[in-house]
Amino acid sequence: AVILAARIFVFLLQRYRSSVKVDLGLFDGICGSANDISALELGLPEEVDKDTCSYTLSPPYEAIHHSLGMSNEEKEHFTLECFQRLVAIAARNGFAIKTQNPFHTYYAALLRGAGGRGTDRHSELMKQVAVALGSKNGTLQRDMDRKVEELCAVQVVGLFSLTARINHSCDPCAEVRSQEFVDCYIDLVAKRDILAGEEITISYINVGLTAGRGARDRTRRLRELRSRYLFECDCVKC
């Protein structure tokens, strides 16, 4: 969350330096305020008393200030409170994105081009692929595609301002999908028929296919939502 917020912060500062009007209203209506930092336990802890501590993001903010040589005028516009708000927004609204492992698509195309599994051409190509992935004897091991995934399947966190405004439900009518595609877009897909005028909701947590209405399930969901998103859920299921 801190890294994502820092990138947004630097981007906004660069736009400001290019005489482009910076409108922080882009984030209006998105959950997250500077006061959330301690509740989310983001940054470095500061002891208030023996039983209480708060968190500060002053060190990374000062690091950005010194590395970019922010002027006093710029610090008046891009304050520590502004940075803390961006961090809280990123923490509460960021979506994890992981692109597809390209090996599966590549292997399928290679199989078609070789004339099918078991052909001499296929065997020769598999030896070449195995050697390229580090095999000493030309044998393709089961875990070799993980090496490709580690190198090529990008894992990032993004902030999507429209999707971030969608409310949570433990029994949502839609879901966000991102891992099926090889780009940095996400898709909002209906899980069931949605009535005209019905609010579109998603789940902020993994409720699972077997998530029930029992006291234990409800307690787990409420605890996770309270700690990660700072609200008490009162949806139909809860």
VMD Tcl script that draws the C-alpha trace (Angstrom):
set ca {
  {0.00 0.00 0.00}
  {2.83 2.40 0.86}
  {4.62 1.72 -2.44}
  {1.44 2.17 -4.49}
  {0.60 5.39 -2.64}
  {4.16 6.67 -3.12}
  {3.91 6.13 -6.87}
  {0.59 7.98 -6.99}
  {2.04 10.76 -4.84}
  {5.07 11.19 -7.12}
  {2.85 11.10 -10.22}
  {0.65 13.88 -8.82}
  {3.71 15.92 -7.87}
  {5.15 15.58 -11.37}
  {1.85 16.75 -12.86}
  {1.90 19.72 -10.50}
  {5.42 20.59 -11.62}
  {4.27 20.40 -15.27}
  {1.68 23.11 -14.52}
  {-1.10 20.56 -14.77}
  {-3.95 21.14 -12.35}
  {-3.92 18.41 -9.71}
  {-7.41 17.41 -8.66}
  {-7.47 15.22 -5.58}
  {-11.23 15.06 -6.05}
  {-10.47 11.96 -8.09}
  {-10.44 10.13 -4.76}
  {-13.62 11.64 -3.35}
  {-16.10 8.94 -2.38}
  {-13.35 6.35 -1.90}
  {-12.86 5.02 1.62}
  {-9.63 6.04 3.29}
  {-8.42 8.97 5.37}
  {-5.17 10.02 7.02}
  {-6.61 9.00 10.40}
  {-6.85 5.35 9.28}
  {-3.09 4.80 9.38}
  {-2.91 3.68 13.00}
  {-6.00 1.49 12.76}
  {-4.51 -0.23 9.71}
  {-1.09 -0.43 11.41}
  {0.70 1.12 8.44}
  {4.07 2.78 8.76}
  {6.34 2.88 11.81}
  {4.93 2.53 15.34}
  {5.26 5.36 17.82}
  {4.60 4.72 21.49}
  {1.98 7.07 22.90}
  {1.93 5.44 26.33}
  {2.51 1.98 27.78}
  {-0.75 0.62 26.41}
  {-1.14 2.60 23.19}
  {0.90 3.22 20.09}
  {0.20 5.10 16.89}
  {1.74 4.77 13.45}
  {3.49 7.36 11.34}
  {4.46 7.59 7.68}
  {6.78 10.53 8.24}
  {10.01 8.62 7.30}
  {8.86 7.57 3.78}
  {7.28 10.99 3.26}
  {10.55 12.72 4.18}
  {12.45 10.31 1.92}
  {10.25 11.36 -1.01}
  {10.66 15.01 -0.04}
  {14.46 14.80 -0.04}
  {14.83 12.59 -3.11}
  {12.62 14.86 -5.24}
  {13.77 18.13 -3.69}
  {10.27 19.33 -2.86}
  {10.01 23.06 -2.33}
  {8.18 24.64 0.60}
  {5.35 25.57 -1.76}
  {5.07 21.97 -2.91}
  {5.05 20.74 0.68}
  {2.12 23.04 1.38}
  {0.12 21.30 -1.36}
  {1.51 17.77 -0.90}
  {1.50 17.40 2.85}
  {2.17 14.43 5.10}
  {-1.58 14.20 5.69}
  {-2.13 14.00 1.92}
  {0.40 11.15 1.67}
  {-1.18 9.32 4.60}
  {-4.59 9.61 2.98}
  {-3.25 8.08 -0.25}
  {-1.71 5.20 1.71}
  {-5.00 4.53 3.51}
  {-6.91 4.64 0.21}
  {-4.43 2.22 -1.37}
  {-4.64 -0.16 1.60}
  {-8.43 -0.21 1.70}
  {-9.14 -0.18 -2.04}
  {-6.20 -1.73 -3.86}
  {-6.82 -4.73 -6.14}
  {-4.18 -7.40 -6.59}
  {-3.51 -8.17 -10.24}
  {-1.61 -11.18 -11.53}
  {-1.23 -11.69 -15.25}
  {-1.43 -15.12 -16.82}
  {1.53 -17.44 -16.89}
  {2.53 -17.20 -20.60}
  {3.98 -20.72 -20.57}
  {0.58 -22.41 -20.91}
  {-0.35 -20.42 -24.04}
  {3.12 -20.92 -25.48}
  {3.05 -24.66 -24.83}
  {-0.38 -25.05 -26.46}
  {0.80 -23.20 -29.58}
  {4.00 -25.23 -29.66}
  {2.02 -28.47 -29.39}
  {-0.16 -27.49 -32.33}
  {2.84 -26.48 -34.41}
  {4.63 -29.74 -33.68}
  {1.77 -31.82 -35.05}
  {0.55 -33.09 -31.70}
  {1.87 -34.80 -28.60}
  {4.27 -37.72 -29.10}
  {5.62 -36.73 -32.51}
  {9.38 -36.53 -33.12}
  {9.09 -32.78 -33.64}
  {7.26 -32.41 -30.33}
  {9.91 -34.42 -28.46}
  {12.71 -32.32 -29.93}
  {10.98 -29.04 -29.09}
  {10.32 -30.19 -25.52}
  {14.01 -30.93 -25.07}
  {14.86 -27.43 -26.28}
  {12.31 -25.86 -23.92}
  {13.59 -27.92 -20.99}
  {17.19 -26.89 -21.65}
  {16.13 -23.24 -21.92}
  {14.48 -23.56 -18.50}
  {17.61 -25.01 -16.92}
  {17.32 -28.78 -17.41}
  {20.67 -30.53 -17.82}
  {19.28 -33.68 -19.43}
  {16.61 -32.15 -21.65}
  {13.72 -33.43 -19.52}
  {10.83 -31.08 -18.77}
  {9.99 -31.17 -15.07}
  {6.59 -30.41 -13.59}
  {7.68 -27.30 -11.71}
  {9.52 -25.66 -14.61}
  {6.49 -23.60 -15.63}
  {6.71 -21.95 -12.20}
  {10.07 -20.49 -13.21}
  {8.42 -18.85 -16.19}
  {5.63 -17.56 -13.95}
  {8.12 -16.08 -11.48}
  {9.91 -14.25 -14.29}
  {7.00 -13.27 -16.56}
  {3.69 -13.33 -14.67}
  {3.45 -9.80 -13.30}
  {2.01 -9.36 -9.81}
  {1.02 -5.83 -8.90}
  {-1.57 -3.89 -6.91}
  {-3.68 -1.31 -8.68}
  {-6.18 1.33 -7.60}
  {-9.29 1.47 -9.80}
  {-11.26 4.55 -8.80}
  {-14.64 3.36 -10.15}
  {-14.48 -0.18 -8.76}
  {-13.27 1.20 -5.43}
  {-16.66 2.87 -5.02}
  {-18.57 -0.43 -5.14}
  {-19.88 -1.49 -1.74}
  {-19.20 -4.81 -0.04}
  {-21.60 -7.68 0.57}
  {-20.88 -11.15 1.93}
  {-23.48 -12.34 -0.60}
  {-22.47 -10.21 -3.61}
  {-24.17 -10.10 -6.98}
  {-20.90 -9.48 -8.86}
  {-17.22 -10.25 -8.64}
  {-13.96 -8.73 -9.83}
  {-11.80 -10.79 -12.13}
  {-8.27 -9.99 -13.16}
  {-6.10 -13.10 -13.25}
  {-7.58 -14.51 -16.46}
  {-6.08 -11.81 -18.65}
  {-2.62 -10.63 -19.68}
  {-3.14 -6.93 -19.17}
  {-3.65 -4.53 -16.30}
  {-7.41 -4.26 -16.62}
  {-9.98 -5.80 -14.33}
  {-13.50 -6.90 -15.19}
  {-16.65 -6.74 -13.12}
  {-18.73 -9.86 -13.83}
  {-22.26 -10.64 -12.63}
  {-22.57 -13.78 -10.49}
  {-26.33 -13.95 -10.99}
  {-29.14 -12.02 -12.65}
  {-29.16 -8.43 -11.36}
  {-32.50 -6.66 -11.16}
  {-33.04 -3.20 -12.59}
  {-32.17 -0.66 -9.92}
  {-30.44 -3.24 -7.69}
  {-27.15 -2.11 -6.17}
  {-24.10 -3.85 -7.59}
  {-21.98 -5.29 -4.78}
  {-18.77 -7.28 -4.52}
  {-17.05 -9.07 -1.67}
  {-13.91 -7.44 -0.29}
  {-12.82 -10.75 1.23}
  {-12.77 -14.38 0.14}
  {-16.14 -15.62 1.35}
  {-15.69 -18.92 -0.53}
  {-18.25 -21.14 -2.19}
  {-19.19 -22.79 1.10}
  {-19.30 -19.69 3.29}
  {-22.34 -20.04 5.50}
  {-24.50 -18.01 7.80}
  {-23.35 -19.77 10.95}
  {-22.02 -17.83 13.93}
  {-18.44 -18.97 13.30}
  {-18.48 -17.92 9.64}
  {-20.07 -14.60 10.51}
  {-17.53 -13.90 13.27}
  {-14.61 -14.64 10.94}
  {-15.97 -12.36 8.23}
  {-16.72 -9.52 10.61}
  {-13.28 -9.76 12.19}
  {-11.50 -9.67 8.83}
  {-13.59 -6.78 7.51}
  {-13.11 -4.84 10.72}
  {-9.32 -5.23 10.72}
  {-8.66 -4.77 7.01}
  {-11.42 -2.37 5.95}
  {-12.48 -0.71 9.22}
  {-16.25 -1.21 9.03}
  {-18.96 -3.40 10.50}
  {-20.79 -5.40 7.87}
  {-24.60 -5.42 8.06}
  {-25.38 -7.16 4.77}
  {-28.20 -9.72 4.47}
  {-25.91 -12.66 5.20}
  {-24.48 -11.02 8.33}
}
mol new
graphics top color blue
foreach p $ca { graphics top sphere $p radius 0.5 }
foreach p [lrange $ca 0 end-1] q [lrange $ca 1 end] { graphics top cylinder $p $q radius 0.2 }
display resetview
